[in-house]
Structure formats: C-alpha cells, structure tokens
Amino acid sequence: MLRRTLLAAACMLAATTAALAQASTRIIVAFAPGGPVDSIARIIADPLAKELGRSVIVDNKPGANGAIGAQEVMKSAADGGTLWITSVGAAAINPALYDKLAYDMTKDFAPVSVVVNNVELLVINPNNKAGNAAEFVANARTAKDTPMASSGIGSIPHLAIEQLADATGVKFLHVPYKGAAPAIADVMGGQVAGFFGDVPGLIGHVKSGKLKPVGIASSSRHPALPDVKTFEEQGLKGIDTNNWYAIFVSSRTAPDVVAGLNKALRSVLTNPEIKARLLGLGAEPAPSTPAELAALLKQDTDKWSALIKAKGIKGE
C-alpha cells in the first residue's frame, strides 16, 4: 500500500515537473509594447526562464481594456504555459465599469502572484507655484473647476482624481485622454493642472524636471522618490491608489503547477539584481502567495466598485 502511494506521488510530481518544463512559456501582456506593464514583463522574462528551465516570451495582446489578453489566456492550454500579466484595471475595475465582460476574474482565472506595486503620483507643471499637494488643493479650492487629466474614463488616474475630490471637497474638472502620454504632454504644456500616474511612467519626466511631483497616493513614501510626501502626511486622507501588476493563469490550471509558477516568480522578484532594476523604473517588487493576490483582488474589486457606483462612472 505504501509502495503504491509513493508511486502515485512520484507520478504526480513527474506530471507537474513535465508541465512546468515545456518548450516555452508566454507572458501575455494586455497592453501595447513600450508601456510600463510591457517593460516589467520583459525585465522578469529572462530570469523567469532560468527558474523554469524553458524559454519565456512576451506576447502583447492589447485592446478592449484588457479583454483580448484575458481571452487569449482563457483559450490556451491550462498547463502553466500561458501567463497573463495585467494591471489592476482589467482585473479589479473593469467588472464594475462594464455590464458585460468577456471574462470573469473569479471563474476564469487563478491568481499566481503580485509582481509589482505601482502607487499613483500626482504631478503638476513645474511652473505651478504649489510646492506640494496640500498647496495644490488649497489653490484649486479658490479656483473654479481646476482641470485634471486622466488616461481615460474609469482608469486608475481618473479614480484617483475622484478620491482627491471626495477627500477634500474640491470640485475638479476631469479631462479624460486616450492614454497617459497625451495627458502627460498637456500637463507639461500647461493645458491641464495635474495628472495622477504610475511612478514608472512619470519618474523619467520628474528626474528631468519636466514635471513636479507633489504627492504620493499611498500609506508610505516611495523608495524612488523619498522626498515626496504622501497625501496623508500632508493632511489629506483617503487617497490611496495602487495600480498593481499581477500574474494570473487559467482557472483550469492544476494547483501544483500554480504553486511551481509562484515559487519561480518569487525567486525572480526577490533577486537583488532584478529588484534593483524594477526599483530603478519606479516599480516596487511585491511577490505574494496566490492566496494573498486573491485577497487583494477581492479587496480592490470591492473598493473600486463602490467608488464607481457612487460616482455613476460608465466605461467607454
């Protein structure tokens, strides 16, 4: 009986090892090449390949607010060979923005690990006299409909503006753009007063002096911008946004395979060299267990759903 049990365990281990030792793995990126999520995926691809013992390729499937990337994973073999790296938007915000989605996060996907945290940074034009977020808000309070840019309706930058408005009682004029790049350009050009964005997408402009950072929407300061105070430090509470990036696989994937992928990712994200590269971009490595990612997904789905419903926000 013992021999039979040991043989069965050995066969299960062999099957799991075989599943994890395929010819290659794809990381599906739900965004176009060159953006922050794509950059993070490409940084972890090679070291992840070494951990898994097979090649890892980055495959961009942008469009439909992440739905195209999600469907690519759903239709792929559930063998751990297709990973989906996505930001919080497609995972925790879309379900509240759209009445009909082509995917269900709780039914169609299994969480593997958080990859990085990306808290939102409020930036303004360098010529703006405000030296911090508190002064920016005070000036906006006396002005009428201070224009604030976002990367689109229902995006994290948009929701951060709504949090700022709720926390301060100040009315801002929301100006949605088709992506972060044109929004950032108009902050630099003075057409809009400010923009909330992921640190990786802004840190280059901040370091070059093209944008002025005035507040971090987090409970603690960012390691890449230690001199920038949090909103809470400035007396502005309730502004806490994290556009985390995480990896999911098909929900049909065997638990042992998910565990193997999680172990490999955790090893990559705790590697000092990889951590330094990610922090250099402004992203904070945040390896987690699958259960921790599941809890984060539920927490943020509830959080953003409540705000979206309260504000009557509808996806485009």
N, C-alpha and C positions, 0 to 999 in steps of 0.2 A: 504493500500500500504506500509506504514511504517512498519507494523507488518510483512508483507511478506518479506520485505527487511532484517529486523532484524533476521527473522527466517532463511533466506538463509545464512546470515553472520554467524549465530550460527552453522549451519550445516557445513559450510566450515571450521570454526575453529575446530569443533569436528573431522572432517575428517583429518585435519592437525595434531591435537593432537594425534589421533589414529595412524597415520603413524609414528609419532615420538615416540610412546610408544609401539613399537613392543617388542617381546620377547627378541631379541638380535640384535646387530649391529656388522658387520665385518669390520675391517680395513684391507684392502688388502695391503700388503707390497710387492713391486716389487723386493725385494732383499731377500737374504738368512738370516736366523736367526743369530743374533750376530753382525750384522753390524750397522753403525750409524743410518740409517733410521729405522731399526727394533727397536733399543734402544729408539729412540724418540717416536715411535708408542706405545711402552709398557709403557713409562712414562705417556703418556696422556690417555691411555685406561681406567684406573680405575676412575680418576676424570671425564672423559667424560661420563662414565656410570652413575655416580651420577647426572650429569647435565641432561642427557637424561631420567633417570629413568628406565634404562634397562641395561642388561649386554653388555659389549663390548669385543669382542675377536680379537686378532691379528692373521691374516691368511697370511702366507708367500707364495707368488706365484712368485718365482724368475725365470729368464730366458728370452731369446730373447730380451735383452736390455729394459726390462720393458713391452714388448708386452703381455706377458702371464698375468701379473697383470691387464693390461688395459682391455684385453678381458674378464677377469673374472667379472669386473665391468659392462662392456657393456652387458653381457648376463644375469646379475642379475636383479631382480625386481627393477624398478626405484621408490623406496619408501623411500629412505633415509637410508635403512638398510645395504647398502654396500658402503663403502667409500674407495677411493684409495689414499694412501699417496705415493708420488713419489718425486724424486729429479728433478732438472731442466733438467737432461739428457733426460729422457724418454718424458718429456713434451715439451721442447723447442729446444732440439738439434737433437733428432732422425729424425724429419721431414726433416732436411737438409742433414743428413748423409745417409739416405736410400731412394732410388727411390720409394720403395713400403713399406708401413706400414699397419699393420692390424687395425689401428685406426687413427682417425682424431681428434686432440685435440679440434678444434673449433666446430665440428659437433657432436662428440660423448660424450663430457664431459661438465659439468657445474662446474665452479670454486666455491669453498666454502670458503677457507681461506688459506693464507700462514700460516705455522706452525712455522718454524724457518728459520733464515738466517744462512748460512754456508759459510763465506768468505774463500778464499784459503790462505793458509800459505805456504811460501817457507821455507823448512828445508834442512839443509846440515849436513854432518858428523861433529861431534864435533871437530875432528882433523883438519878440514879445517881452514886455517888461516883467512879467511874472517870473519869480525865481523858483517857485515850487507849485505843487498842485493846489495848496490852500490859497495862495495868492491868485492863481488862475481862476479858481472858483469864485473868489471874492470879486474879481473883476467882471466875471460873467454874470454875477448876481445883479450888478448895476447896469449891465448892457441888456439888449433885447435879442433873444434867440441867437446866442453865440453859436456859429456853425461848427459842428464836429463831424469829421469824416469817418466813414467805416468802409470795410471791404465788401459790404453787401448787407441786405436786409436779413436779419437773423444770424449774422455772423457773430463770433465772439467779440470783435471790436464794437459792433452795434450793441450787444447785450451789456458790455462794459459801460457804454455811454448811459444806458438805461439805469444801471446800478448807480452810477455817479449822480444822475438826476434824482433818483429816489433818496440817496444818502444826503443830498444837500438841499433839495427842494428847488434847485435851479433848473430852469427850462432851457434846454439846448436844442438847436436846430440840427436834426440828423440829416446828413448828406451822404447817402449810400453810393459807393462806386462799384465798378466791376473789377474787384480785386484790390489788393493792398497797394500795388505800385502806383497807380494814378492818384490814390488817396494821399500817399506819402508825398508825391510830387506837388500836390496842391497845398499841403502844409508848408513845404519849403517855399512855394511861390506866394504864400500869404492869402490864398483864396479861402482857406478854412483855418479855424483857430487851433485845432488839435486833432490827434489821432491816437487811439489805443491800438497797439500791435504787439505781436510776439517779439521778444527780445532778439532772437536770431535774425529777424527781418529788419531790425532797426539799429542794431549795435554798430554796424559799419557807418551809418549816417550820423550816429551820436558821436562816435570817436572822431569823425572828420569835422565835426562842428556844424553840420548842416541841419541838425535837429537838436532841440534842447529837451533833455529828459526831466520830468518834474514829479513823477510819482509811480510807484510800483504797486500793482493791484494784487498784493499778497500779504501774508501774515509776517513775512520776514524779507529782508533786503536780498537783492540778487547778487550772487558772488562775482559776477562780471561787472556789476555797477554798484559797488559798495557804498558810494557816496549819495546815491539816490534813495531818499526816504520812502517808506511805504505810505500809503494813504492813511492808514491807522495812526502812524507816527505823527501825521500832520493834522490829526483830529477829525479825519473823515472815515467813518466806519461803514462797513457793509459793501465795500468794493473789493471783491475777491474773485479774480478770474484766472483760470488755468487752462490754457489750450493744450492739454497734454496730448502726446502722441503714444499710441499703444499698438500692439500686435495681437491680432485675432486669427483664428483658423476656423474651418468649417466645424459646426457643432457635431458632425458625424465622426470627427477625429477621435481615435482611441485615447483614453486618459493617459496611458503610458507614453504615447507619442507627444502629447501636450506637455507632460512632465519633462520629457527629454529636451524639447524645444525651449522650455522655460529655463532649464539648467544651463543650456548653451547660451541663451541670451543674458542670463545673469552673470555668467562668466565674462562675456564680452563687455557688458556695461560696468563691471567693477574693475576692468583692466585699466591701470593708471594712465596708459597712453591714450586709450580711447576716451576715457573720462576727460582728459585734458583737451582733446580735440573737440569734443562736444561742448565743453565749457567755453572754449575759445570762440565758438559760434554763438554763445549766449544761451545754449540749451543745458538744462540741469539733468544729468543722468538719474533715472529713477526706477531701477529694476524692482519688480514686485512679484509676488506669487500670483497665480491665476485667480485665487480667491480674493486677493486684495484688489486686483483690477476689476473683478466682478462687482465688488462693493463700491468702488469708485464710480463705475459706470452707472450703477443704480442711484447713487447719491447725486451725481451731476445730472442724470436724466430727470430726476425729481426736481432738482434745484432750477434748472433752466426751463423746464416745462411750466413751473409755477410762474416764473417771470414772463415767459412768452404769452401765456394765457392771460395774465393780469394786464399786459400791455396790448393785447389783441394783435400780436405780430403774426403775419402770414408769410410763408415762403414765396419766393418769386417763381 
